[in-house]
Amino acid sequence: MVLVLDIGNTALSFATYENEKRTAFFTVLTEHNLSEDEYTIKLQPLLSRYCLTLPEAIFISSVVPSITPMMVTILTALLHKKPIVFSKGFKTGLPIQIDHPSELGSDLVVDGVQAMNRYGYPCIIADLGTATKLIGIDQHGRLIGVSILPGFMISYQALIGKASQLMDIPLKRPTKILGKNTPDSMTSGVILGHEAMVFNLMDGIEKEMGYPCKKIMTGGYSHYFHDHLPSDVQWDPFLNVDGLFTIYQKNKELFL
């Protein structure tokens, strides 16, 4: 069994794999103020439930450096296997054609690797997490650029935090664009507005690249949109963890 962990600013996403198939997936909120003991108490029952055997390898990708060492310590103690953290030097099969490749988040590399592996290229990936990221992979299989915008939930929290007459409401997809009350008006703007922005950007990137591209949506907040995707956009909620497993397979010798 192989365990992978994607450490994001909003969630910790775990997945297990046996015989090259994903056998379990679970998430835990990223809480920056939790101590090692508190995280251990939170993770121990979940790992006991989903990791039925001790892992032969644990592979981590992280965009939260402050939490990464703690996760390595906790997983080593609970599963008796020291994780390896994804970094430069791993074989990915994805050339990075941007000005400063070292600045590219590991989550975007992992998304790109699995999108190419699963769907081919050229392709455009929209990853809706804490930030919304759009990734372009050209007809030669090179990651050629990224667009980053405030994430879906960041936009919502900024709206209610800065507008004194707007309230904190449950986010539920509206049936119409024009709301007749404050909650419906807010959910229309937040959900439908973000949706329109993302899909328009995907179309704009495709136009900029100059040829038809496969389009994939993923990320923790993508579930707000997956029932209303254009016909040319594929929803893949497991793209990142599956990408981590793909990179593990390319680098098995590092885990021996």
Secondary structure as UniProt FT lines:
FT   STRAND          2..7
FT   STRAND          11..18
FT   TURN            19..20
FT   STRAND          21..29
FT   TURN            32..33
FT   HELIX           36..50
FT   STRAND          57..62
FT   TURN            65..67
FT   HELIX           68..79
FT   STRAND          84..85
FT   TURN            88..89
FT   HELIX           101..103
FT   HELIX           106..119
FT   STRAND          123..128
FT   STRAND          131..137
FT   TURN            139..140
FT   STRAND          143..150
FT   HELIX           152..162
FT   TURN            164..165
FT   HELIX           182..187
FT   HELIX           188..192
FT   HELIX           193..209
FT   STRAND          214..218
FT   TURN            220..221
FT   HELIX           222..224
FT   HELIX           226..228
FT   TURN            231..232
FT   STRAND          233..235
FT   TURN            237..238
FT   HELIX           239..250
FT   HELIX           252..255
//
